[in-house]
């Protein structure tokens, strides 16, 4: 017989809160790969949270100098 164990969420900040905190702490911008390595979550999950934060106008994005990747900035960092 298959045994299923139900687990509860771990206490602390949600992944979205962690992502927002990282972006806000990095005034010079942060890439999705940097976020991934710090929060240890899949890029697909981080992309969902970043899209939601952009829609909520909590963060903004700019293309990197090569024009292929995005750099995420805190919203209050707009010039």
N, C-alpha and C positions, 0 to 999 in steps of 0.2 A: 504494500500500500504506500502511496506517495504521501509524504508528510509536508504540509505547507506551514511555514512559520511567518506570521505577520509581524512586521517591524514598524516602529514608529519613527518619525523624523527626529533627527538629532537636534538637541537644543543649540541655540546660537543664531547667528545671522543667516539669512537665506542666501542662496547663490546670487540672486539679483542685488541684494544689499552689499554683498562682498564686491561684486563687479562695480557698482556705483561708487563705493568707497575707494576702490583702486583708481578709477578714472579721476575722481575728485582729488586724490592725493598726488596725482601725476599731472601737474599744471602744464608741463611741456608735451603732454600726450602719451598715449600708451597703445600698443598694438594688441590685436586679439591673441597672438601667440604668447605675448608676455602675460596677458591675463590668464590664459590657459595654464601656463606653467606655475602661476602663483596659486590659483584656486583649485587646480587639479580636477578639472571637469572637461568633458568633451567640447570641442569647438562648436558643435551643433547646438549644444545647450547654451553656451555663452552667446552665440549669435542671436538666439531667441531673446535673451535678456537684454542684449544691446539694442535690438530693434524696439523692444518695449520702452527702454530708457530714452531712445531717440524720439519715439512717438509721444512720450510724456514730457519732452523738451528738457530732460534732466542733463543730457549730454549732446554734443555735436560731433560731426566727423569732418575730416579733410583727407583728401588723397595724399599719399606720401609723395616724395619728390620724383620717384620713378613713375608715379601715376597708376600703379597697379594694386596697391593695398590701401587700407584705411587706417587712419590714426584717430583715436577717440580722445576728446577733450571735455573737461567739465563745462557746463553751460555758462557759468559766470566768467569764463575765460575769453569771451568774445571781444574783439577789438573794434 
